[in-house]
């Protein structure tokens, strides 16, 4: 009997009730963590053709699992490095637990932003945010009610790194929600007026 196309690529059959049934197995889908899921949604929303192509060829799960592992390793590495640089130690935790929590939250937020840019919102070496246009503010009235570090940097014409430094300073009215650092517009305007007096 002539070999079928399925057999020519290594497939086999089994006899069931006088019928030849292809031996098909479904590959186990790897369990994805935070980074793998973020990457998946980014590709789905911004690169549908590539997402579909990888899914059909079986490359998607492998890619997502690899990104998930690499991003988590990089995140852990950055947190350790920044903790050493900023003097966040077990001694600080014992002496001032609130400050330790604040510093660790800021460190993890910074590490998360770096990992998102390096592993998640990137394609073929080109870093990009998904469907996000950098806002331009003509006046403080145009600012959103709550600003993140990117928006704060744009509003004050400073880099995002300097915006994070500013938000970590003791006299700045930072609003901490989980790992995110934000600032309310009215508090920012009050802070600016105070700075003008000095």
LINTA-V220049 format. One line per field, one symbol per residue. psi: psi as a letter, one per 20 degrees, with the letter a starting at -180 (. if undefined). burial: 1 if it has 9 or more other C-alpha atoms within 8 Angstrom, else 0. Layout:
psi->???
burial->???
This chain:
psi->ppprhghhjjqrqqpoljqoppnpqpqppqpqagghhggghggghimgggggghghijiggggghgggggggggghggggghgghjkorhghhhhnhghggghhghghgghggghghhhglqoliopqqokpppqpphrhhiqrhpqahghggghjlrrhghgggghiqhjpmpooociqprpqghhghggghhhhh.
burial->000000100010000000000000000000010011111101110011001001100011100110110011011001100111000110011000101110111111111100111111110000100000000010000010001111111110010101110011000111000011111110110010000000
